[in-house]
Amino acid sequence: MYPFIHIGPVTLGTYGLMVAVAMLTAYFVLRADFRRREMAVDAETIIGVTGLVGLAGARIYSLLETPKAFFADPWPMLFSKMGFTWFGAVITGAIALALLSRRYRVPFLLMLDCVAPAVAIGYGVGRIGCLISGDGDYGTPTSLPWGMSFPNGIVPTTQRVHPTPIYEFLGAMVIFWVLWKIGEGAIAGRRAPGRIAAYYFILTGIARFFVEFIRLNPRTIYGLTNAQAVSIVSVIAGIVMLIALRSAPPLPPKEKVPAKA
């Protein structure tokens, strides 16, 4: 594993580099989605703002998962290079996206639909950063032939463990493909917005719920990890959205979705 890359006097964290690659990948996907919908929205602004706000949210959420440890000695944890929680990024990123949707005069549910495939693929690429850096997001010990050890990782282990970042990467690629195909049908059929976002919440919640069974995260709620509890909420939210959208009227034929910068 290569937690850091040294270029002369400069040291770069591989996790941070992969986060940058993830945001760049998400940008290209989001730009393609805006173009196929003929929406005049700046993908650069959406990815830049929601990405930065999401990173801050991921950090804050991670710290609040262990409040006693954080408030006992906050500064080392606050400026640590580890500790980012995906669901924190989703929450704060959604708040930023709601404000941006108002700025561009795009319905919030439609903006969520556009962003969902980009978020899915960005998450998968970002997980490769966890793998390369060996930041402790790996799973429990395993004897399977693809088990990996991380002796030089940020959180080292010499045991062969489940490479859960790879599992999550593969799952994210499948989710991205499903959402993109659903988007094609939604655009062609002028379906009411919100369904793609709903399927994102459901599929991402299911994927994270099951991978947590072989992750090292502590069990805190009825034998479940915090991530599993949030995953259940995510799945329920997606199902409720789908039920609510059953009676939603479709978009008018040939309607273009304008957006004002």
QUITAGI-V763489 format. One record per residue. N is the residue number from 0. RES is the residue in one small letter. SS is DSSP state (helix for helix, strand for strand, loop for the rest). D_CENTER is the distance of its C-alpha to the mean C-alpha in Angstrom with 2 decimals. Layout:
{{N RES SS D_CENTER} {N RES SS D_CENTER}}
//
This chain:
{{0 m loop 22.86} {1 y loop 22.76} {2 p loop 21.08} {3 f strand 22.92} {4 i strand 24.68} {5 h strand 28.03} {6 i strand 29.55} {7 g loop 32.87} {8 p loop 32.41} {9 v strand 28.72} {10 t strand 26.08} {11 l strand 22.51} {12 g strand 19.70} {13 t helix 18.03} {14 y helix 14.67} {15 g helix 14.94} {16 l helix 16.17} {17 m helix 13.31} {18 v helix 10.86} {19 a helix 13.43} {20 v helix 13.55} {21 a helix 9.85} {22 m helix 10.47} {23 l helix 13.74} {24 t helix 12.59} {25 a helix 10.33} {26 y helix 13.53} {27 f helix 15.80} {28 v helix 14.04} {29 l helix 13.96} {30 r helix 17.53} {31 a helix 18.62} {32 d helix 17.45} {33 f helix 19.34} {34 r helix 22.28} {35 r helix 22.63} {36 r helix 22.64} {37 e loop 25.05} {38 m loop 23.27} {39 a loop 24.34} {40 v loop 21.18} {41 d loop 20.21} {42 a helix 16.87} {43 e helix 17.48} {44 t helix 17.73} {45 i helix 14.68} {46 i helix 12.37} {47 g helix 14.57} {48 v helix 14.80} {49 t helix 11.36} {50 g helix 10.08} {51 l helix 12.94} {52 v helix 12.80} {53 g helix 9.19} {54 l helix 10.40} {55 a helix 13.42} {56 g helix 11.89} {57 a helix 10.00} {58 r helix 13.49} {59 i helix 15.45} {60 y helix 13.74} {61 s helix 14.33} {62 l helix 17.88} {63 l helix 18.63} {64 e loop 17.87} {65 t loop 21.14} {66 p helix 23.17} {67 k helix 26.49} {68 a helix 25.62} {69 f helix 24.03} {70 f helix 27.02} {71 a helix 29.45} {72 d loop 28.48} {73 p helix 25.81} {74 w helix 26.33} {75 p helix 25.50} {76 m helix 22.22} {77 l helix 21.38} {78 f loop 21.92} {79 s loop 20.69} {80 k loop 18.54} {81 m loop 16.65} {82 g loop 14.71} {83 f loop 11.14} {84 t loop 9.33} {85 w helix 5.66} {86 f helix 7.38} {87 g helix 9.45} {88 a helix 7.15} {89 v helix 6.56} {90 i helix 10.31} {91 t helix 11.63} {92 g helix 9.74} {93 a helix 11.22} {94 i helix 14.50} {95 a helix 14.63} {96 l helix 13.95} {97 a helix 16.77} {98 l helix 19.06} {99 l helix 18.40} {100 s helix 19.10} {101 r helix 22.38} {102 r helix 23.21} {103 y loop 22.89} {104 r loop 24.49} {105 v loop 21.94} {106 p loop 21.41} {107 f helix 18.21} {108 l helix 17.51} {109 l helix 18.17} {110 m helix 15.81} {111 l helix 12.99} {112 d helix 14.21} {113 c helix 14.21} {114 v helix 10.73} {115 a helix 9.12} {116 p helix 10.02} {117 a helix 9.02} {118 v helix 5.35} {119 a helix 5.84} {120 i helix 8.00} {121 g helix 6.51} {122 y helix 4.10} {123 g helix 7.58} {124 v helix 9.60} {125 g helix 8.33} {126 r helix 9.32} {127 i helix 12.64} {128 g helix 13.12} {129 c helix 13.13} {130 l helix 15.64} {131 i helix 17.82} {132 s helix 18.13} {133 g loop 18.69} {134 d loop 17.02} {135 g loop 17.68} {136 d loop 14.59} {137 y loop 17.05} {138 g strand 18.71} {139 t loop 22.25} {140 p strand 25.35} {141 t loop 26.14} {142 s loop 29.09} {143 l loop 27.29} {144 p loop 28.17} {145 w loop 24.67} {146 g loop 24.32} {147 m strand 23.71} {148 s strand 24.96} {149 f strand 23.68} {150 p loop 26.98} {151 n loop 26.04} {152 g loop 22.48} {153 i loop 21.60} {154 v loop 21.91} {155 p loop 24.57} {156 t strand 25.74} {157 t strand 28.54} {158 q strand 27.85} {159 r strand 26.37} {160 v strand 23.11} {161 h loop 20.44} {162 p loop 18.06} {163 t helix 15.03} {164 p helix 12.63} {165 i helix 14.56} {166 y helix 14.27} {167 e helix 10.49} {168 f helix 10.77} {169 l helix 13.42} {170 g helix 11.81} {171 a helix 8.85} {172 m helix 11.82} {173 v helix 13.72} {174 i helix 11.29} {175 f helix 11.09} {176 w helix 14.88} {177 v helix 15.53} {178 l helix 13.82} {179 w helix 15.67} {180 k helix 18.87} {181 i helix 18.63} {182 g helix 18.30} {183 e helix 21.48} {184 g helix 23.31} {185 a helix 22.25} {186 i helix 23.52} {187 a helix 26.69} {188 g loop 27.46} {189 r loop 26.73} {190 r loop 24.85} {191 a loop 23.83} {192 p loop 20.29} {193 g loop 17.65} {194 r helix 17.75} {195 i helix 14.85} {196 a helix 12.59} {197 a helix 14.43} {198 y helix 13.90} {199 y helix 10.12} {200 f helix 10.47} {201 i helix 13.10} {202 l helix 11.87} {203 t helix 8.50} {204 g helix 10.77} {205 i helix 13.44} {206 a helix 11.76} {207 r helix 10.55} {208 f helix 13.95} {209 f helix 15.98} {210 v helix 14.55} {211 e helix 15.22} {212 f helix 18.87} {213 i helix 19.17} {214 r strand 17.12} {215 l loop 19.23} {216 n loop 17.81} {217 p loop 20.78} {218 r loop 21.74} {219 t loop 22.32} {220 i strand 22.45} {221 y loop 24.95} {222 g loop 24.08} {223 l strand 20.31} {224 t loop 17.70} {225 n helix 15.94} {226 a helix 12.64} {227 q helix 14.81} {228 a helix 16.36} {229 v helix 13.26} {230 s helix 12.31} {231 i helix 15.83} {232 v helix 15.50} {233 s helix 12.48} {234 v helix 14.71} {235 i helix 17.72} {236 a helix 16.28} {237 g helix 15.45} {238 i helix 18.95} {239 v helix 20.60} {240 m helix 19.17} {241 l helix 20.56} {242 i helix 23.85} {243 a helix 24.18} {244 l helix 23.59} {245 r loop 26.35} {246 s loop 28.95} {247 a loop 27.22} {248 p loop 29.39} {249 p loop 28.23} {250 l loop 28.08} {251 p loop 31.56} {252 p loop 32.53} {253 k loop 32.21} {254 e loop 30.47} {255 k loop 28.60} {256 v loop 25.83} {257 p loop 27.06} {258 a loop 25.18} {259 k loop 26.99} {260 a loop 25.85}}
//
